[in-house]
């Protein structure tokens, strides 16, 4: 946990917004809770030497390059090395997807992938303005800024997805684990979360745009702006969970009747 604390505290700028704190608060405790009760091996073994070495090398590399993702991978490797000695084979297989959940507890998206924010902002503003245009609203767009019926909408950094993307991915990974557990389908569906996260971010832009049109820009830029982030995280879970349940049901039915 000391290494985790180091990753969290080396740069506290990402804690400026409340929605950014959700992964830190929820990720690791959720992973522990979902796997509970943990059945420890009767005869613990030493740390796995290979994964301990990998963790050490990644940790050194992450510090030298100052890359949060590499530091996060070092932490995950260290946890895996430790659990290899205290958990039996079945418990370790259960742990793997939970490590993917726990990995969302670190701000590697905010700190390492700022370009993702620009892509989310640009593509989100393009898609949102296109939707309003299809609905016959007069729309003008320039880059990440557009106006609807003369009401200006600015898709700034707070709407880029970086402030909520980590939380959105955590919600999706949680839904995937609750439905699939440690099955292969969990890993197959992880890449889909990126696309769903983009859709969730678009939904937030649309919500804020509608709020600005109906209630005014002051309301949209006020507390509702922050509340919308939490609503999108909830929507992500509510979309993913039934989708994964349907997918599991269809696949189980297909396998039962070849």
N, C-alpha and C positions, 0 to 999 in steps of 0.2 A: 504493500500500500504506500510505502514511502516513494516508490518510483511513480506511482499514479499521482501522488500529491505534487511531485516535482513537475510532471507534465501539466497539471492543472494550474500551478502557480507561477510558472516561468513567464507567462504573459497573461495578465488579467483583463486585457482590453475586451475580450470576448464575453465577459460577464456583465457588460454595461446594460444589456437588455434582458429582461426577465425570461423571455422565451428561450434564450440561449442556455439558461441554467438547467432546463429540464433534463437533458441527457446526463449531466453530472449527477443530478439528484436521483434519477431513476435507473440509469443503465446497469450499473454493477449490482445494486440491490435487487433489481428485477431478475437478473441472471441467476443470482444466488437463490432467490425465492422460487423461481420457476423450476429449478432443479432439485428442490428440497423434497424429501430428505436425501442427503448425500450419504451413500453407503461407502465407508472407508475400507480400504484393503486391510485384511487381517494382519498381514505382515508388510508394513511400509518398506519401500525401497528408496535408495538414494535418488537425488535429482537426476533426471535424464541428461546425460552428459552432452549429447548432441544439441538438444534444444537449449540447454544452459549456455552453450557456446554461441549458438545463434542469437540468443537474447543479449549476450554480452556484446557481440559484434554489432548488432543492430542498435544497441544503446549508445555505443561509442560513435557509430556513424550518425545517429540522430542528433547527438550533441554537437558533433563537428559541423554538420550541415544545417543544424537548427531547423529540422523538419519534424513537425508533430506526428505525422503519419508514421514515420520510421520509429519514433519513440513509442508510439502506440503499439506497433508490431513487436517491438522489443518487450513491452509489458505483457502482451498476449503470449509471446514465446516463453517468457519466464513463468507465467501462470501454468502454461501447458507442461513445462518441465517439472514444476512442483507437483501438479496433479498427477503426473505420470507415476510418481512414487507413492501417493496416498490414495489413489482411486484405482479400482479394478478396471478391466477392459470395457465392460458394459457402461460403467459410469463415465469413463473417458469419452465414449462415443456420444453419450448424452451431453457432455460438456461442450463439444465442438460448436454446435449451433448457438449455444449460450455465449460462447466467446464472441461470436458475431454480434450478439445483442450488447454485450458488455463493451465491445469496441466503440459503440456509439457514445460512450461516456466521455470521450475525449474530443476536444474542439479541432480536429484535424481538417475538417472541411473549411471552417472559418479562417484558420491560420495558414493553410497551405494551398487552398484552391480558390483564390479570389477571382480568377478568371471565370469560374463557374457562375459567380454572381452576375457578371456582365452578360453572360449568355442567357441566364434566366431572365434578367431584366429586359434584354432586347427582344428575345423570342416571346416572352410573356406579354410585353406591350404590343408587339405585332399581332399576336393571336387575339388578345382582348379587343384591340381596336377593330380587327377583322370581324369579330363576333357582333360588336355593336353596329358595324357597317351593314352586316347581313340583316340586322333588325331594323334597318332603314333609319338609323340615327346619323346625323351629320357628324363625321369624324375627320379630324386632321391629326396626322402623326409625324413626328420628327424624332428619330432615334428612340429613346426610352420615354419620351414625353408625347402625350396625345391629349386631345380635347374632344369632349362629347357635348354637343349643343353649346359650345362655348365654355364649358366647365373644364378647367385644366386638370389633367391627371398626370402626376409625375411618378414613374416607377423608379423610386430611388433605391438606395442600398438596403433600406429596411424591408423592401418588397422583393429583394433579389433572390430570396430563398436561403441565403446564408444564415439569416437570423433564425430560421425555422427548419431548414433542411435537415439538420442533424436530428431534431426532434421528430420530423416526419419519417425519416428512415428508421428511427427507433420504433415508432408506432407500427410501421410496416413489418419490421423484423419480428416484433412481438406478436403480431397477428399471424405471421407465418409459422412461428414456433408453436403457438397455441393450437394451430390446426395440424401441422405436419410433424411436430416434434423433431426428432433427429433423422427423419427419413430424407432420402435424396431430393424429394420435392422441395424441401426447405431451401436447398442450395440452388435448385433450378429456378426458383422464383425470386431469389435475391436480386438479380439484375433487373427484373421487372419493376422493382421498387423505385428505380431512378426515373423511369417514365411516369409512374404514378405520382412521384414526388413533384415532377414538372406540372402535371395536371392539377395537383393540389395547390401549387403555387399560383397557377393561372386562376384557379377558383378564388384565391385570396385577392388577386388583382381585380377580378370581376366584382367580388363583394364590396371592395373599397370603392370601386367606380360607381356601383349602384348606390352606395351610401352617400357618395358625394353628389350624385344627381338628385337624390330624393331628400336628403337631410342637410346637405350643404357640406362644403369643404372643411369647415371647422369641426363638424361632427366626425367626418371620415378620418381626419388627421389627429383626432383626440384619442380618448380611451378605446374607442372602437378599433382603432388601428392596431393596438396591442392585443385586444380581445380576438380579433380576426385570426391572429397567428395560432392561438390555442384552438379556435374552432376548426382551422384547417388540419391541425394535428389530429383532432377527434375525427374529422371527416376521413382522413387517411386510414385510420383504424377501421372505421365503419364501412369503408369501401373495400379494403383488403380482406377483412375477416370473412364476409359472406362470399367474396370471390374465391378465396382459397377453399372455403367449405364446399362450394359448388364444384370446383376443380377436383377436389378429393373425392366427392361423391360420384362424379362422372367417371373418373379413372377407376374407382373401385367397381362400379357397375360394368365398365368395359372389361376389366380383368376377370370379373365373375362370369361373364357371358362372351367368350371368345368367338 
